[in-house]
C-alpha cells in the first residue's frame, strides 16, 4: 500500500499491530504538526504517534484498550 504524499492525508495510522494505551485528543480539538495524539504499545514499547498536519480532530476511531492492526486508522485530522 502506498503512503501517499508528504504531509499525510490527515489520517494517523498505527505503524504496527499493538494496543492503544492513551488517546490524547478528542473530536473537535485543534492540533498542530508534531503534537502527540495517541500512544500505542507494540512489542512492550510505547509509541507516541503525532499529527502530521495542523487542523481539527474530525474523528477518533479507537479508545484506550483497543487492539489494532498495523495500518489501522486511529485518528483523522481535517485542515
ABEGO torsion letter per residue (X at the ends): XBAEBBGEAGBBBBABBBBBABBABBBGBBBBBGBBABBBBBGGBBBBBBBABBEBBABBABBBGBBBBBGBBABBBBX
